[in-house]
Amino acid sequence: MGDRSKREVRKAEIGRKFEAAKSKERYDNVVRCRSCGETQHKVPIMVEMGRFVFCSECITAAYSVVEERKAGR
């Protein structure tokens, strides 16, 4: 026969872990920027292009690089 006190401790630990997991916020579909990997919850604007998603910060950075190259011609 098993030790009852160990079973009770394990049941209590499993119960605590289960309650902690239930209380956390869950995001089933997390959208991430294709370039930097930031989630939709950290960046205010996400833009979808084809099957890819980019954040507004990466689009702004890419735009500035293109403008610098045009000016350097």
Backbone torsions as a table, in degrees:
resi	resn	phi	psi	omega
1	MET	NA	144.7	-179.2
2	GLY	-81.7	163.3	179.2
3	ASP	-78.4	121.6	-176.3
4	ARG	-65.0	-36.2	-176.7
5	SER	-66.2	-36.9	178.3
6	LYS	-66.4	-39.2	178.6
7	ARG	-64.4	-41.1	-180.0
8	GLU	-65.1	-40.0	178.4
9	VAL	-64.0	-44.6	179.1
10	ARG	-63.2	-41.8	178.3
11	LYS	-62.9	-40.5	179.1
12	ALA	-65.8	-40.6	179.8
13	GLU	-65.6	-43.0	178.3
14	ILE	-63.1	-40.6	178.1
15	GLY	-62.1	-41.9	177.9
16	ARG	-63.8	-44.0	179.9
17	LYS	-64.0	-39.9	179.8
18	PHE	-64.1	-44.8	179.7
19	GLU	-65.9	-37.9	178.1
20	ALA	-65.3	-39.8	179.6
21	ALA	-67.8	-35.9	178.8
22	LYS	-68.6	-33.0	-175.0
23	SER	-79.0	-19.3	179.6
24	LYS	-73.6	147.1	176.1
25	GLU	-74.4	138.0	-179.9
26	ARG	-117.6	137.9	173.8
27	TYR	-120.7	106.5	-177.1
28	ASP	-68.0	-43.6	-179.7
29	ASN	-112.5	97.9	179.7
30	VAL	-94.0	121.7	178.6
31	VAL	-94.2	129.2	-180.0
32	ARG	-121.8	149.6	175.4
33	CYS	-67.8	135.8	-178.8
34	ARG	-67.5	-29.1	-175.7
35	SER	-88.1	-54.9	-173.4
36	CYS	-102.2	-18.4	177.7
37	GLY	85.7	5.9	178.1
38	GLU	-68.2	147.6	-179.8
39	THR	-85.3	165.6	-179.9
40	GLN	-65.4	-17.6	-177.8
41	HIS	-85.4	-14.8	179.8
42	LYS	-101.2	-20.0	-176.3
43	VAL	-115.2	133.8	-174.7
44	PRO	-69.3	-34.9	-175.3
45	ILE	-128.4	129.6	174.5
46	MET	-118.4	137.4	-178.8
47	VAL	-119.3	129.9	178.8
48	GLU	-98.2	128.3	176.8
49	MET	-127.1	107.5	-175.0
50	GLY	68.7	-125.7	176.3
51	ARG	-100.8	11.2	-178.2
52	PHE	-110.3	150.7	178.8
53	VAL	-123.0	132.3	179.3
54	PHE	-126.6	147.9	176.7
55	CYS	-85.7	161.2	-177.3
56	SER	-63.9	-31.2	-179.8
57	GLU	-67.1	-40.7	179.0
58	CYS	-69.9	-35.9	177.7
59	ILE	-65.9	-41.1	177.7
60	THR	-63.6	-42.1	178.5
61	ALA	-64.7	-41.6	178.7
62	ALA	-65.3	-39.1	178.8
63	TYR	-62.7	-41.7	-179.6
64	SER	-66.5	-34.9	177.1
65	VAL	-65.9	-42.4	178.9
66	VAL	-64.1	-42.4	179.3
67	GLU	-64.4	-38.7	178.1
68	GLU	-65.1	-39.4	178.7
69	ARG	-67.1	-39.0	178.1
70	LYS	-64.2	-39.0	-178.8
71	ALA	-70.2	-27.9	-176.7
72	GLY	-82.6	-6.3	-178.7
73	ARG	-64.5	NA	NA
